[in-house]
């Protein structure tokens, strides 16, 4: 295949939505148009453009005994004792061990102008009633096994904070406090909302979802339904939202059934790809805690329009996606920092390859473990081809949940870090939350201060009109802000070097920009030299230091420390 798996899926979905069925007949692609259906010229052009890739994809699905998206996910008859999806079970186990506030998904929406609080509350409540997962709690049976239990409709309420007087200055502290309050998976709704009156005509709507019930895609579904239902409750629109084709519980049951039916070869693929994978030993500023830390912060970096255009052009030239190109560069940076040739990085995908799931709120996202060998000092172009092949192979086997992959690979667990990879790198393709209106009020998303991290590094690349934004969530018990700033200055320089010289060997690409060169070559050497006593040896100086601070840390190696005693 010469294009991303997701691009083929996108074309097939678009065709189906337009009443066009694409299938193979005698190894040739055929189109079946529904009654009174006229094919859109733009869609027809896309089908022609990806004709070979679509054919390869359909042949692969047929050869593996799986029809793409033909048999709908069945709607369950029973409403009780629903199993957890694989992703849910992983988060439930984390919650059982150490709590899971770092898996909260906060959303801060500002409302400027007049609106109906009653209509807003009714709209959110109906979203929760529509999507069972938002009123699903996790209970345990007699053997301790967890299962989903759906709470009754009509028991959710909006928390209104009308006595706040801290103004804009005090708002971040209040919002942080609201977002860090634990959601009890045994009893609470998975969506919590607070409406804060900031001033006359200015309100903050703070929505907190738990990741066990939602993902990034879900936020756009939530906001879209919230705005539509608000209009209904204020009388602007009479039409009802269409009924959901199924619920998250149906998906969880269906997913559990897939292992016996379809996952055998796919699990074998992941075991083969990840057998013996090395842990990434990225240099840290502080010793790694024995138990993985969840303390974190965010940093933001920009890649200007000129360099962004160069990266896009390079990607097109080598029939790669921007994700593949930027991931390749980041793996080279990790290689240069660690001198490790075996590098495995996680990458998040939406996980909604079936059309029934597109309008649901729920935890469908999956993470692919993408392993590369940087040995032999290849050129960037050659390494990009390796990453491209790895990524396409992972896309074809993406249905296996990461939690199941971890079980299959059988890597020894280490409480100080995540299994298989410690770094996430993702190019985001989820829709942005646009500026909308609730009545006369403008509804706009605001950023929230961030104090948690699920991984050592979690990098999100976001394409924009003026360039590319890189958002880095990092563990503050491992890295200082200065180190992150320096690392991504190196990354920006590396990207520039790659665009200028893509045939260069990866070990020879520049990662140090002019300002860093100036500092290394000149600024450090301008510091006043240290004056040591001429009448004392190194042993004398060491002994004096022992007397001054016997309990201070003298040596650090890995997770071991020695004092001067």
C-alpha positions as CSV (number, residue, x, y, z in Angstrom):
1,X,0.0,0.0,0.0
2,X,1.3,3.5,-0.9
3,X,-0.9,5.5,1.4
4,X,-2.1,5.6,5.0
5,X,-4.6,2.9,6.0
6,X,-6.7,5.7,7.4
7,X,-6.9,7.5,4.0
8,X,-8.4,4.3,2.4
9,X,-10.9,4.0,5.3
10,X,-11.8,7.6,4.9
11,X,-12.6,7.1,1.2
12,X,-14.7,4.0,1.8
13,X,-16.6,5.8,4.6
14,X,-17.3,8.8,2.4
15,X,-18.5,6.5,-0.4
16,X,-20.9,4.6,2.0
17,X,-22.3,7.9,3.3
18,X,-23.1,8.9,-0.3
19,X,-24.9,5.6,-1.0
20,X,-22.0,4.1,-2.9
21,X,-20.8,0.6,-2.1
22,X,-17.2,-0.3,-3.2
23,X,-16.4,-4.0,-3.5
24,X,-14.3,-6.5,-5.4
25,X,-15.6,-8.6,-8.3
26,X,-13.2,-10.9,-10.2
27,X,-10.4,-9.0,-8.5
28,X,-11.6,-5.7,-10.0
29,X,-13.1,-2.8,-8.1
30,X,-16.8,-2.3,-8.7
31,X,-19.2,0.5,-7.6
32,X,-22.8,-0.2,-6.6
33,X,-24.9,3.0,-6.5
34,X,-28.1,3.0,-4.5
35,X,-31.4,3.9,-6.1
36,X,-31.5,7.5,-7.3
37,X,-27.9,8.0,-6.2
38,X,-25.6,10.2,-8.3
39,X,-21.9,9.9,-7.5
40,X,-20.2,13.1,-6.5
41,X,-17.4,14.0,-9.0
42,X,-15.0,14.8,-6.1
43,X,-15.6,11.4,-4.5
44,X,-15.2,9.7,-7.9
45,X,-11.8,11.4,-8.3
46,X,-10.7,10.2,-4.8
47,X,-11.7,6.7,-5.7
48,X,-9.7,6.9,-8.9
49,X,-6.7,8.4,-7.1
50,X,-6.6,5.6,-4.5
51,X,-7.8,2.8,-6.8
52,X,-4.8,0.6,-6.3
53,X,-4.7,1.1,-2.5
54,X,-8.4,0.4,-2.1
55,X,-8.0,-2.8,-4.1
56,X,-5.0,-3.9,-1.9
57,X,-7.0,-3.1,1.2
58,X,-10.1,-5.0,0.1
59,X,-8.0,-8.0,-0.9
60,X,-6.3,-8.0,2.5
61,X,-9.6,-8.0,4.3
62,X,-11.0,-10.8,2.2
63,X,-7.8,-12.9,2.6
64,X,-8.0,-12.6,6.4
65,X,-11.6,-13.7,6.4
66,X,-12.9,-10.3,7.5
67,X,-15.3,-8.2,5.6
68,X,-14.7,-4.5,6.1
69,X,-17.5,-2.9,8.0
70,X,-20.3,-4.9,6.5
71,X,-21.8,-6.7,9.5
72,X,-23.1,-4.1,11.9
73,X,-22.1,-4.2,15.6
74,X,-25.1,-6.0,17.2
75,X,-27.2,-4.1,19.8
76,X,-27.3,-6.1,23.0
77,X,-30.5,-7.4,24.5
78,X,-29.3,-7.4,28.1
79,X,-28.6,-4.2,30.0
80,X,-26.8,-5.7,33.0
81,X,-23.3,-7.0,33.7
82,X,-21.7,-5.5,30.6
83,X,-17.9,-6.3,30.4
84,X,-15.3,-3.5,30.3
85,X,-13.6,-2.8,27.0
86,X,-9.9,-3.6,27.0
87,X,-9.1,0.2,27.3
88,X,-11.5,0.6,30.2
89,X,-10.1,-2.3,32.1
90,X,-6.6,-0.9,31.8
91,X,-7.7,2.5,33.3
92,X,-9.8,0.7,36.0
93,X,-6.7,-1.2,37.1
94,X,-4.7,2.1,37.3
95,X,-7.5,3.6,39.3
96,X,-7.6,0.7,41.7
97,X,-3.8,1.0,42.4
98,X,-3.1,4.8,42.6
99,X,-6.3,6.7,41.7
100,X,-6.8,8.2,38.2
101,X,-7.2,12.0,38.4
102,X,-4.4,12.2,35.8
103,X,-6.9,10.6,33.4
104,X,-9.4,13.4,33.9
105,X,-10.3,15.3,30.7
106,X,-11.1,18.9,31.6
107,X,-12.7,21.3,29.3
108,X,-13.0,25.1,30.0
109,X,-15.6,26.9,27.9
110,X,-16.2,30.6,28.4
111,X,-19.7,32.0,27.9
112,X,-19.8,35.7,27.1
113,X,-23.3,37.2,27.0
114,X,-26.8,36.3,28.0
115,X,-27.9,32.6,27.9
116,X,-30.4,30.4,29.7
117,X,-28.9,28.4,32.6
118,X,-31.9,26.1,32.6
119,X,-31.6,25.3,28.9
120,X,-27.9,24.7,29.4
121,X,-28.4,22.2,32.2
122,X,-31.2,20.5,30.3
123,X,-29.0,20.2,27.2
124,X,-26.1,18.6,29.1
125,X,-28.4,16.3,31.0
126,X,-29.9,15.0,27.7
127,X,-26.4,14.3,26.3
128,X,-25.8,12.2,29.4
129,X,-29.1,10.5,29.0
130,X,-28.4,9.8,25.3
131,X,-25.0,8.3,25.9
132,X,-25.1,5.5,28.5
133,X,-21.4,5.6,29.0
134,X,-21.6,9.0,30.8
135,X,-23.9,7.5,33.4
136,X,-22.0,4.1,33.6
137,X,-20.2,3.1,36.8
138,X,-17.8,0.2,37.4
139,X,-18.9,-2.5,39.9
140,X,-17.4,-5.8,40.8
141,X,-19.1,-9.2,40.8
142,X,-18.7,-11.9,43.5
143,X,-15.3,-12.9,42.1
144,X,-14.0,-9.3,42.0
145,X,-14.3,-9.0,38.2
146,X,-15.3,-5.5,37.1
147,X,-18.4,-4.8,34.9
148,X,-20.3,-1.8,33.6
149,X,-23.5,-0.8,35.4
150,X,-25.7,1.8,33.9
151,X,-27.4,4.3,36.2
152,X,-30.9,5.5,35.6
153,X,-31.7,8.6,33.5
154,X,-32.6,11.9,35.0
155,X,-30.3,12.0,38.1
156,X,-27.6,14.4,36.9
157,X,-27.4,18.1,37.8
158,X,-25.2,21.1,37.0
159,X,-23.2,22.6,39.8
160,X,-23.7,26.3,39.8
161,X,-21.1,28.5,41.6
162,X,-22.7,31.9,42.0
163,X,-20.7,33.2,45.0
164,X,-17.3,33.4,43.4
165,X,-15.6,36.8,43.7
166,X,-12.0,36.1,42.7
167,X,-12.2,37.6,39.2
168,X,-10.1,36.4,36.4
169,X,-6.9,36.3,38.6
170,X,-8.4,33.7,40.9
171,X,-10.1,31.6,38.3
172,X,-7.2,29.2,37.4
173,X,-6.8,28.1,41.0
174,X,-10.5,27.4,41.3
175,X,-10.7,25.5,38.0
176,X,-7.6,23.5,39.0
177,X,-9.3,22.5,42.3
178,X,-12.5,21.5,40.5
179,X,-10.6,19.4,37.9
180,X,-8.5,17.6,40.5
181,X,-11.4,16.4,42.6
182,X,-11.6,12.6,42.1
183,X,-14.3,11.0,40.1
184,X,-15.4,7.8,41.9
185,X,-15.7,5.1,39.2
186,X,-18.0,3.1,41.5
187,X,-20.7,5.8,42.0
188,X,-20.2,9.0,40.0
189,X,-21.4,10.1,36.6
190,X,-18.5,10.1,34.2
191,X,-19.2,13.8,33.3
192,X,-19.2,16.5,35.9
193,X,-19.9,20.2,35.1
194,X,-19.6,23.4,37.0
195,X,-21.0,26.8,35.9
196,X,-19.0,29.7,37.5
197,X,-20.3,33.2,37.4
198,X,-17.2,35.3,36.8
199,X,-18.8,38.7,36.4
200,X,-21.9,40.2,34.9
201,X,-22.4,38.6,31.5
202,X,-19.3,36.4,31.9
203,X,-19.4,32.7,32.9
204,X,-17.0,29.8,32.9
205,X,-18.4,26.3,32.1
206,X,-15.9,23.7,33.4
207,X,-16.6,20.1,32.2
208,X,-14.6,17.2,33.5
209,X,-14.9,13.8,31.8
210,X,-13.1,10.6,32.9
211,X,-11.0,9.1,30.1
212,X,-12.6,5.7,30.9
213,X,-15.8,7.1,29.3
214,X,-14.4,9.5,26.6
215,X,-11.5,10.3,24.3
216,X,-10.4,13.4,22.3
217,X,-12.9,12.7,19.5
218,X,-15.7,12.6,22.1
219,X,-15.2,16.2,23.0
220,X,-16.4,17.4,19.5
221,X,-19.4,15.0,19.7
222,X,-20.2,16.4,23.2
223,X,-20.0,20.1,22.1
224,X,-22.0,19.5,18.9
225,X,-24.8,17.9,20.7
226,X,-24.8,20.4,23.6
227,X,-25.2,23.3,21.1
228,X,-28.0,21.5,19.2
229,X,-29.9,20.5,22.3
230,X,-29.6,24.0,23.8
231,X,-31.3,25.4,20.7
232,X,-34.1,22.8,21.2
233,X,-34.6,23.8,24.8
234,X,-34.8,27.5,24.0
235,X,-37.3,26.9,21.2
236,X,-35.0,27.8,18.3
237,X,-35.1,24.4,16.8
238,X,-37.9,21.8,17.1
239,X,-36.1,18.8,15.6
240,X,-34.7,16.0,17.8
241,X,-31.2,14.6,17.5
242,X,-31.3,11.3,15.6
243,X,-31.3,8.2,17.9
244,X,-27.9,6.6,18.4
245,X,-27.4,3.4,16.5
246,X,-25.8,1.6,19.5
247,X,-24.2,2.3,22.9
248,X,-20.7,1.9,24.2
249,X,-21.7,-1.3,26.0
250,X,-22.6,-2.8,22.7
251,X,-19.1,-2.0,21.4
252,X,-17.5,-3.4,24.6
253,X,-19.3,-6.8,24.1
254,X,-18.5,-6.8,20.4
255,X,-14.8,-6.0,21.0
256,X,-14.5,-8.8,23.5
257,X,-15.9,-11.2,20.8
258,X,-13.3,-10.1,18.2
259,X,-10.4,-11.9,19.9
260,X,-11.8,-15.4,19.2
261,X,-13.0,-14.5,15.7
262,X,-10.3,-12.3,14.1
263,X,-7.3,-11.4,16.3
264,X,-5.2,-14.5,16.1
265,X,-2.9,-13.4,13.2
266,X,-2.9,-9.8,14.4
267,X,-1.8,-10.7,17.9
268,X,1.0,-12.8,16.4
269,X,2.1,-9.8,14.3
270,X,2.5,-7.6,17.4
271,X,4.3,-10.4,19.4
272,X,6.8,-10.7,16.5
273,X,7.3,-6.9,16.1
274,X,7.8,-6.2,19.8
275,X,9.6,-9.2,21.0
276,X,12.7,-8.1,23.1
277,X,12.0,-4.4,22.7
278,X,14.4,-2.2,24.7
279,X,13.4,0.3,27.4
280,X,14.1,3.9,26.4
281,X,16.8,5.4,28.8
282,X,16.4,9.1,28.0
283,X,18.7,11.2,30.2
284,X,16.7,12.8,33.0
285,X,17.4,15.7,35.4
286,X,16.2,13.9,38.4
287,X,16.3,10.2,39.5
288,X,13.4,8.2,38.2
289,X,11.0,7.5,41.1
290,X,10.5,3.8,42.1
291,X,6.7,4.3,41.4
292,X,5.8,6.1,38.2
293,X,5.1,9.8,38.9
294,X,2.1,11.5,37.4
295,X,3.2,15.1,38.2
296,X,3.5,17.0,35.0
297,X,3.4,20.3,33.0
298,X,2.9,21.5,29.5
299,X,5.2,23.4,27.1
300,X,4.3,24.8,23.7
301,X,6.6,25.2,20.7
302,X,5.9,26.5,17.2
303,X,7.3,25.5,13.8
304,X,7.0,28.4,11.4
305,X,5.1,28.3,8.1
306,X,8.2,28.0,5.9
307,X,9.6,25.0,7.8
308,X,6.1,23.5,8.0
309,X,5.7,23.8,4.2
310,X,9.1,22.2,3.7
311,X,8.1,19.2,5.9
312,X,4.8,18.8,4.0
313,X,6.6,19.0,0.7
314,X,9.2,16.4,1.8
315,X,6.4,14.1,3.0
316,X,4.6,14.3,-0.4
317,X,7.8,13.7,-2.3
318,X,8.4,10.4,-0.4
319,X,4.7,9.4,-0.3
320,X,4.6,9.7,3.5
321,X,2.3,11.4,5.9
322,X,3.4,14.4,8.0
323,X,3.1,12.1,11.0
324,X,5.6,9.6,9.5
325,X,8.1,12.4,8.7
326,X,7.9,14.1,12.0
327,X,7.9,10.8,14.0
328,X,11.0,9.7,12.0
329,X,12.8,13.0,13.0
330,X,11.8,12.6,16.6
331,X,13.1,9.0,16.8
332,X,16.4,10.3,15.4
333,X,16.5,12.9,18.2
334,X,15.9,10.2,20.8
335,X,18.7,8.1,19.2
336,X,21.0,11.1,19.3
337,X,20.2,11.7,23.0
338,X,20.4,8.1,24.1
339,X,22.7,6.3,21.6
340,X,20.1,3.5,21.6
341,X,19.4,1.9,18.2
342,X,16.2,0.1,19.3
343,X,13.6,2.9,19.8
344,X,9.9,2.2,20.4
345,X,7.4,5.2,20.6
346,X,3.7,5.1,21.1
347,X,1.2,6.8,18.7
348,X,-2.5,7.4,19.4
349,X,-5.1,6.7,16.8
350,X,-8.9,7.4,16.9
351,X,-9.8,3.7,16.8
352,X,-13.2,4.5,15.1
353,X,-12.8,2.5,11.9
354,X,-16.5,1.6,11.8
355,X,-19.1,4.2,10.9
356,X,-21.4,3.2,13.7
357,X,-18.9,4.6,16.2
358,X,-18.4,8.0,14.8
359,X,-21.2,9.7,16.7
360,X,-20.7,8.0,20.0
361,X,-19.0,9.4,23.2
362,X,-16.7,6.7,24.6
363,X,-13.2,5.5,25.0
364,X,-12.3,4.1,21.5
365,X,-8.8,5.6,21.1
366,X,-6.0,3.0,20.8
367,X,-2.2,3.4,21.0
368,X,0.2,1.7,18.5
369,X,3.7,0.7,19.6
370,X,5.9,1.7,16.7
371,X,9.4,0.2,16.9
372,X,12.4,1.2,14.8
373,X,16.0,0.1,14.3
374,X,18.3,3.1,13.8
375,X,21.5,0.9,13.5
376,X,23.9,1.3,10.5
377,X,23.6,5.2,10.3
378,X,21.1,5.2,7.4
379,X,20.1,8.4,5.6
380,X,17.0,10.2,6.7
381,X,15.2,9.1,3.5
382,X,16.0,5.5,4.1
383,X,14.9,5.6,7.7
384,X,11.7,7.4,6.7
385,X,10.9,4.4,4.5
386,X,11.4,2.0,7.4
387,X,9.1,4.1,9.6
388,X,6.5,4.3,6.8
389,X,6.5,0.5,6.4
390,X,6.2,0.0,10.2
391,X,3.4,2.5,10.5
392,X,1.4,1.0,7.6
393,X,1.8,-2.4,9.1
394,X,0.6,-1.1,12.5
395,X,-2.5,0.5,10.9
396,X,-3.4,-2.8,9.3
397,X,-3.3,-4.5,12.8
398,X,-4.7,-1.6,14.8
399,X,-7.8,-3.4,16.0
400,X,-5.9,-5.2,18.7
401,X,-6.1,-3.0,21.9
402,X,-2.8,-1.9,23.4
403,X,-3.7,-3.6,26.7
404,X,-4.0,-7.0,24.8
405,X,-0.7,-6.3,23.0
406,X,1.0,-5.8,26.3
407,X,-0.4,-9.2,27.6
408,X,0.8,-11.0,24.4
409,X,4.3,-9.5,24.4
410,X,4.7,-10.5,28.1
411,X,7.3,-7.8,28.9
412,X,8.3,-7.8,32.6
413,X,6.3,-5.1,34.5
414,X,8.3,-2.1,35.9
415,X,6.3,0.1,38.3
416,X,8.6,3.1,37.5
417,X,7.5,3.3,33.8
418,X,4.9,2.4,31.2
419,X,5.2,-1.0,29.4
420,X,6.7,-1.1,25.9
421,X,7.2,2.7,25.5
422,X,7.6,5.8,27.7
423,X,7.1,8.4,25.0
424,X,4.0,9.2,22.9
425,X,4.1,11.0,19.6
426,X,0.9,11.9,17.8
427,X,-0.2,14.1,15.0
428,X,-3.7,15.2,16.0
429,X,-6.5,14.8,13.5
430,X,-9.5,15.2,15.8
431,X,-11.8,18.2,14.9
432,X,-11.2,21.4,16.8
433,X,-13.9,22.9,19.0
434,X,-15.1,25.9,17.1
435,X,-16.4,29.2,18.4
436,X,-20.1,28.7,18.8
437,X,-23.1,30.4,20.3
438,X,-25.6,29.6,23.1
439,X,-28.4,32.1,22.5
440,X,-26.7,35.5,22.6
441,X,-23.6,34.2,24.4
442,X,-20.4,33.3,22.6
443,X,-19.0,29.9,23.5
444,X,-15.2,29.6,23.2
445,X,-12.7,27.1,24.5
446,X,-10.0,28.3,26.9
447,X,-6.8,26.5,27.9
448,X,-6.5,25.0,31.4
449,X,-3.3,24.9,33.4
450,X,-1.8,21.4,33.5
451,X,-0.2,19.6,36.4
452,X,-0.2,15.9,35.5
453,X,1.5,13.6,32.9
454,X,0.7,10.0,32.0
455,X,4.0,9.4,30.4
456,X,7.6,10.6,30.5
457,X,6.9,12.6,27.3
458,X,3.6,13.0,25.4
459,X,4.0,15.0,22.2
460,X,1.1,16.3,20.2
461,X,1.6,17.9,16.8
462,X,-1.2,20.2,15.7
463,X,-1.3,21.5,12.1
464,X,-2.5,25.1,11.7
465,X,-2.8,27.8,9.1
466,X,0.3,29.7,10.2
467,X,2.5,26.6,10.9
468,X,2.7,23.6,13.2
469,X,2.2,23.7,17.0
470,X,4.0,21.1,19.1
471,X,2.5,20.6,22.6
472,X,4.7,18.6,25.1
473,X,3.3,17.1,28.3
474,X,6.2,16.0,30.4
475,X,6.8,14.5,33.8
476,X,8.2,17.2,36.1
477,X,9.7,14.5,38.4
478,X,12.0,13.6,35.5
479,X,12.6,16.8,33.5
480,X,13.0,20.5,34.1
481,X,11.4,23.1,31.9
482,X,14.9,24.2,30.7
483,X,15.7,20.6,29.5
484,X,12.4,20.4,27.6
485,X,13.0,23.8,26.0
486,X,16.5,22.7,24.9
487,X,15.3,19.4,23.6
488,X,12.7,20.9,21.4
489,X,15.0,23.6,20.2
490,X,17.2,20.6,19.1
491,X,14.1,19.0,17.5
492,X,13.3,22.2,15.5
493,X,16.9,22.4,14.3
494,X,16.9,18.7,13.3
495,X,13.7,19.2,11.3
496,X,15.4,22.1,9.5
497,X,18.5,20.0,8.8
498,X,16.3,17.2,7.4
499,X,14.4,19.5,5.0
500,X,17.7,21.0,3.8
501,X,19.5,17.6,3.5
502,X,17.2,14.6,3.5
503,X,19.9,12.3,2.1
504,X,22.2,13.1,5.0
505,X,23.1,10.3,7.4
506,X,21.1,10.5,10.6
507,X,24.2,10.7,12.8
508,X,25.4,13.7,10.8
509,X,22.3,15.8,10.8
510,X,22.7,19.0,12.9
511,X,20.6,19.3,16.1
512,X,22.4,22.3,17.6
513,X,21.2,25.8,16.4
514,X,23.3,28.9,16.3
515,X,22.4,30.2,19.7
516,X,23.3,26.9,21.3
517,X,26.6,26.8,19.4
518,X,27.4,30.3,20.7
519,X,26.7,29.2,24.2
520,X,28.7,25.9,24.0
521,X,31.7,27.4,22.2
522,X,32.0,30.8,23.8
523,X,29.6,31.7,26.6
524,X,30.6,28.8,28.9
525,X,34.2,29.6,28.4
526,X,33.8,33.2,29.4
527,X,32.9,32.3,33.0
528,X,35.5,33.2,35.6
529,X,37.9,30.2,36.3
530,X,37.6,28.5,39.6
531,X,40.6,29.1,41.9
532,X,41.6,26.0,43.9
533,X,43.9,26.1,47.0
534,X,47.5,25.3,46.0
535,X,48.3,23.7,49.4
536,X,45.5,21.0,49.3
537,X,45.0,17.8,47.4
538,X,41.7,16.5,45.9
539,X,41.5,14.2,48.9
540,X,41.8,17.1,51.3
541,X,39.0,19.0,49.5
542,X,36.7,15.9,49.5
543,X,37.3,15.4,53.2
544,X,36.4,19.0,53.9
545,X,33.2,18.6,51.9
546,X,32.3,15.5,54.0
547,X,32.6,17.5,57.2
548,X,30.5,20.4,55.8
549,X,27.6,18.3,54.5
550,X,27.9,14.6,55.4
551,X,24.2,13.8,54.5
552,X,24.2,15.5,51.1
553,X,24.0,13.4,48.0
554,X,27.5,12.7,46.6
555,X,26.8,10.2,43.8
556,X,23.8,9.2,41.7
557,X,23.7,6.2,39.5
558,X,20.4,5.1,37.9
559,X,18.0,4.9,40.9
560,X,20.7,4.6,43.5
561,X,22.1,7.4,45.6
562,X,25.1,7.7,48.0
563,X,25.8,10.4,50.6
564,X,29.2,11.7,51.6
565,X,29.0,9.4,54.7
